[in-house]
Amino acid sequence: MLIFTRTLLLLGLFFTITSSVSGRQKVYDFNPRCQQAYEAIMQLRLAAGTALLEQEKKAHPDNLIPYFLDNYTDFFTLFFNEDPALYAQRKGMRAERLAMMEEGPSNSPYYIYTQAAIRFQWGMVRIKFSEKWDAVWEIRKAYVMLKDNQKKFPQFLPNNMMAGAMQTVFGTIPEGYRWISNILGLKGSIKQGMQQVQQVIDSNSDVAVLFKPEAYYYYCYLKLFIENKPEEVWAFIQQHQLDTKNNYLFALMVANIAMNNQKAAIGIKILTERNDSVQYTDIPYLYYLLGEMKLSRQDEDANIYFQRFLDKFKGKFYVKECLQRLSWYYYMHGNMEAANKYRTMILTRGNTETDADKQALKDAKSGKWPNPLLLKARLLSDGGFFAEALKMLQTKKAADFDRMEDKLEYAYRLGRIYDEMGMDDNAIIMYEVTVRTGASRPEYFAARASLQMGYIYEKRKEKAKAIQCYQACLDMKEHDYKNSLDQRAKAGIQRVNGS
């Protein structure tokens, strides 16, 4: 009887200990090893980051932060590479990680924040895999959770970083997607959103310093594409000495900003001089960026990078646009067999989720090839080689072109070049010609000309004229790049109105 009683006591003690261990409170401990892992992941050294996280899981099995950071790894891999097989394999981790985050203490700011961030990241991934409705609900849920967390933990600045970025974008949702924002109640403000992101940038608190690389990423894109302040973006990049050599994410970001801001030479330099060690995850989008910028500079090897992107990339975004650029490359080199081959591929490959991909498909279906002189001038101008483009266009006048769309592009292209060279009065003259001639046509030239005039007048502090131009852009119907141009025009009106 004594032995039996002792056995029961030992079993009871064992189960008490086991229960205590298994029921031990989970924690959100962003300790030094997790910080090192986060830093590696934000540089796209994903394998190194994952190795650190695995060490942390073994050393501290109750720490939830490694599982939270695992989601960053999946996000970057799926968002950039769009591999459908990997998506099918990994998408179940979303629910699993959300459930894990709910096991942590609810009195921690990370309790809601980690769940919101996971939802936001999967929302962005779902967009890439054409699950748009689920993506919108995911992002809405993340935003609502972040706003709730801001009330509970107003000093926890990562809330402001992510919620502020969303609020800024929500304020510029184009008319084509307005039904989504109306149904879901997504309202934004550029001014308030940017102020929140700025708070993270300016703070020296430990948590703000930890998340600053991520905040920099949001800030630069919002500053360029929403606030339209390219000079401030470049000043920020220089001031904060963003490491584009050893941080692959920053290299891709700054090169993408360069491509979209007529600075192809800078973008090419950044991507060709970055540390290309095997420790960095392979991102095929790099080759697309290089191809695009090299084509604008008229480099002979531009086609090699476009082809490398097509060979490596498993997704559908940018594919039609890339094929269009390849067809242009061979068209300008007089190889019509190759040009037609790649143009035909546009009809069946990729998707039309972006305005650029839609435009590539429309051009391919038209059966028309662009005027070679205007195409070269466009590419040079897009890359920031304005003097060369202007010299080329000055050999012609509008009457030299037979097609109305070519006459229209000639006026618009001259306006853009004058605009970028700081010759604002000359730019306005050509923009006004473009708007008068093309406001009711399907080409995007008149809408973009009106948008660019809005930028000039906004810069001059002529608010009424700026709003008039932005509104004119919004009022033009059924033209190419409608959604993206509308978003920029709406952002312009909000900026001028101070909202």
Buried (B, 14 or more C-beta within 10 A) or exposed (E): EEEEEEEEEEEEEEEEEEEEEEEEEBBBBBBEBBBBBBBBBBBBBBBBBBEBBEBBBEEBEEBBBBBBBBBBBBBBBBBBBBBEEBBEEBBEBBEEBBEBBBEBEEEBBBBBBBBBBBBBBBBBBBBBBEBBEBBBBBBBBBBBBBBBBBEEBEEBBBBBBBBBBBBBBBBBBBBEBEEBBEEBEBEBBBBBBBBBBBBBBEBEEEBBBBBBBBBBBBBBBBBBBBBBBBEBBBEBBEEBEBBBEEBBBBBBBBBBBBBBBBBBBBBBBBBEEBBEEEBBBEBBBBBBBBBBBBBBBBBEEBBBBBBBBBEBBEBBBBBBBBBBBBBBBBBBEEBEEBBBBBBEBBEEBBBBBBBBBBBBBBBBEEEEBBBEBBBBBBBBBBBBBBEBBBEBBEEBEBEEBEEEBBBBBBBBBBBBBBBBBEBBEBBBBBBBBBBEBBBEBEBBBBBBBBBBBBBBBBEEEBBEBBBBBBBBBBEBEEBBBBBBBBBBBBBBBBBBEEE
